[in-house]
Amino acid sequence: MTDRHPHITTFDCGISAIDTEYARPMQDASHLIVEGGRGAFVDTGVNNSVPLLMAALQQRDLDPGDVDYVFLTHIHLDHAGGAGQLLQRLPNARCVVHPRGAPHMIDPAKLIAGTEAVYGKQQTQEMYGTIQAIDAERIDIAEDGQRYELNGRELQTFHTEGHARHHYCLSDPTSKGVFTGDSFGVSYRELDTAAGEFIFPTTTPVHFDPEEAHKSVDRIMSYEPEHVYLTHYSQVGNLDKLAADMHQGIDALVAIARANANAEERTEALQNAIFEHFVAGLTDHGFKADRDTMWSILNIDVKLNTQGIEVWLDRN
């Protein structure tokens, strides 16, 4: 593997966001936490992202052996697809996974099958490559409230299962931050305006649970963070407002789902309704761009949210 030059955004308290170059620029971030010459990654991107993560270590003057942890907030492949390959290059790192996710990182057959059910075999291979299993001896189970030390810096995992039942967040009191995976939604930097960040929930297949999603937002806020670090995409603040936006967004998606549950062309109706919801929100947010630009940024989320909502509708 040839290491490539990564796009890195550097924050205080030893935190960096690395663009994993998944899907499009600044769509998916891995975060690197550095404390006194020791490192930890939070989420990894996909196999093709691994060279970027290794190059980021080099830029921070860290060797592969200086990484103690790879925290996987959940095992969706845009967050964890590169973990097996990354662990092969980090001799001392432990992989920290939710108890429901750990079996699927040890034996990824069901994880791959589930992804193929969403994307198809060919697209799954093109997007994610061959998923490498992780040796069970290198996995730590992220129990609810589990504490980890990174060279004296305390980190704590806590379960947030509204987006996926195998999801946790990582509290970092040193930075007054929480690494939220997908439990505090999606906020792309291209959509920032003078009004601040635009945020919305992500309801990707197959575990969307509105009640648990609300609880997850509240639980994240109970840690009183000043910032949260999203995988899509990185640091956001003004959290009281964004938490309220998340609650409203969860309720809006549920309302859209119910309004279109019996539509003749349900998938198309849901996609159209979700996109129009985003367009209206962005217009109110002061985002100055045409609908084609909005679609180019949001089409992945529109389609995945539709799939997740359809699974939820069928289950209920």
N, C-alpha and C positions, 0 to 999 in steps of 0.2 A: 504494500500500500504506500502510495506517495502522499506525504503530508502536504496540504494546501494551506494558503493563507486565509485565515478565517476573518469574518466581520465580527468584531468584538465591541460591546458597549460596557464600559467600566463604571461601576458605582462605588460608593463608600463601603467600608467594612469588609474589604477583600472580596467583593462579589462582582462577577463578570457575566454578561450574557453573550453566548456564542450563537450566531446564526447557523442552524444546522443545514440550511439550504434545502429543506424539505418543501416540496410543492412550489414555492416561490420565495423571493427574498423577504426576510423578516416576517415569516409566517410561523416559525417554530424555533424555540430557543432551548438550548441546554444552558444551565447555570453552573458556574464554577465558583465554589467558596474556597478561599485560601486563608489559612490561619497559621502564622508562624512557620511557613515552609511546608505545611501539610495541606492536602487538597481533598475536595469532595465534589463530585458532579451530582447535579439534580436533573434527571431525565437526560436522554442521550441522543435523541433523533434516531435516524435509521443507519444502516450499515455504511452508506455513503457519507454519513456525517462523521464517522470515527476519525478520519484524517484531520478534520477541522478541530476536533476536540484535542487530539494529540498535539497539533500545532499551537493551540491555545495554552497548553501546559508549558510548552517551550517558551512561549512569549512571557509567561509568568515565572520563568526560571525554575520550573518544577520538572523533575524527572518522573517517568512513569511509576517508579517505586514510591513516590511521595504521595500518591493518592490512596486515601484510606477507605473511602466509601463511594459507591455509585447508588444514589437514592433514586428509585423509580416510583414516582407518585402513583402510577398505575401502569398496566401492561399493554395498553393500546400501542400499536407499533410506531406511531409518530413520536411516542414518548420513550419506548423501550426496545424498539426494533434493533438498535445497534448495540444493546447492552452486552450480549454474548460475545460479540466481536471485540468490543471495548475491553471487557474483562480479560480477554486473552492478552491484551497489551499492558495491563496494569497488574503487576505480579502480587501486590499486597492488598488490593482493594476488596472489600466485602460488598456484595450486592444486597441492598435493603429493599424488601418487597412486602407488600400486604399479604397476610396469610392466605387469602383467596387467590392471589396472583402467583405465589411462589411455585406451585406445582406446574404452572404453564410456562414458567421460565426454565424449569428443569427439563420438562418435556413439552416443547412448543407446538406439537402436532395439532392440538385443538385450537390453539391461538391462530395458527396459520390457516386452518380450515375456516374459522370464523371470519378472518380477514378476506379470504377468498370468496366467502358468501356475500360480502359487501362489494368487493371490487372485481371479482373474477380472478382466475388463476394467472392469466398473462399480466394484467395490470398489477397484481400483488407482487409478482416476481420483479417487474420493472421498478416498482416503487420501493420495495423492501429487500430484494435479494433473498439470499438463503439465511434464515434466522438460525443463529447458533444457540444451542442449548448451554445452560450454565450449570456447572458442577454443583450439586446440592451442598457440598461442604463449604462453598463460597457464598452461600445465601444466608442472610439474617432476616428473620421474620419481624416485620414492623408491627408490633402490637400497638394497640391504642394507648397512647401516653408513654411509649418507650423513649428512653433518653439515650443519646449517643454523644460521644466526646470527640471533637476534632481538635487535637492538640490543646485541650483545655476549654475549647469553645463548645458550649452545650447546645445541642440540637434535639428537638423532640418531634416524633411522629404522632399524628392524631388522625383518626379515621373520619373520612368525609365521603359518604357513599351515594350521593344523589346522582352523580354523573356515571359512576361505575361502582359496582359493589366491591371492587378490588382497589379502591382509591384511598390514599392518605395524603395529608399535607404535612409540611415540615416547618415547624416554628424555629426561628433563629433570633433569640432575644438580643444577641449582640448587635444586630442591625435593626432591631425592632421591626423585623419583617417576617413574612410567611411565604413559603414557596407553595403555590396552590395548585399546580398541575392544571386541571380543567374545572376545579370545584368553585372557582370565583370567575368563571367565564372566560371570554375571549375579548381582547382589546388590541386592535392593530394600530401601530403608531402612525400609519398613513391617514387614519381617521381622526386623529387629534385635531382640535380646533381651539379657538380662543376660549371656548366653553370647557376645555379640558378633554378628558378621555371619553371615548364612546365604548360602552361595554355591553355584552349580551351573553346569555347562557348558551352552552353547547349541549345538545341533546342527542349526541351520536349513539348508534346502536351499541349494546342492546339493553342497557340497564337503567335508562332514564326513569327517575322517580321524583316527581315534583315535590312531594312532601319532604323527602330526604334532601333534595337540592336546596330548599329553603333552610333546612336545619344546618346544612353544610356552610352556607353563607353566614348564618348567625354564629356558628361555632368558630369560624375563622375570625370573625369580628370580636369574639370573646377574648382573644389573645391581645386585643388592643394594638394591632400593628400600625405603624406609620406608613408602610408600603407593603404591597404584596407583589410577588414575582410570578407572573403567569407564563406558562409555556408558550402561549400565543397572545401578546408577545411582550414579555418581560415586565419591567417595573411600572406600576401605577400607584398613584396616591389619591388624596381626596376621597378616602375610603367610605365615609359616611354616605356621601352622594352615590358612589358606585355600588355600595351594598343595596341601597334603596332601588337603584336602577336594575340590579340583578333580580331582586324580588319581583319588581314590576315585569321584568322580561320573562321570568319563569311563568308568571300568571298569564302573560300575553300569549306565550306559546301554547299553554294548555287551552286557552280560549280559542286559538286558531285551530288546534287539533279537534276540539269538540264541534266547532262550526263547520268543519269540512269532513267530519268522520264518515258521512254517508254520501259524499260526492261521487258522481259516476266515475270520473277520472281523478281518484283521490290523490295520488302522488303529485300529479300536475297541479291540482288545486292547492295542495299544501305548499308546494314550492312557490307558487305565485303569491300566495297569501303571506308566507314568511318573508319573501323578498320585498313585497310592498310594505310590510311592517318595518323592515330595516330602512327602506327608502324614506319612509315618513319620519323615522327616528333620526336619521342622519340629516335630513332637511331641517328638522327642529334644532339639531345640534349645530347648525351653521356650516355643515360640510358642503363646500362649493365644488361639485363635480357632477357630470352627467350620469345617467342611469347605467350606461355601458361601463363607465369607470367603477361605479359601485358594484356592478355584477362581477367585474374582473377581480375585485378584491374579495367578494363575499360568496361567490358561487359554490366554493367547496363547502362552506358552512351551511348554505341554504340546502344543498343536497344531502349532507350528512344529518343535519337537524331534521329534515323531512323523514329520512330513514328511521331515525331514532324515535320520532313521534309516531310513525306508523307501527313500529314494534310495540310501543306503549299502548296505542289504541287497540291493537289486536290482543294484547295481554289483558286489557281491562274491558 
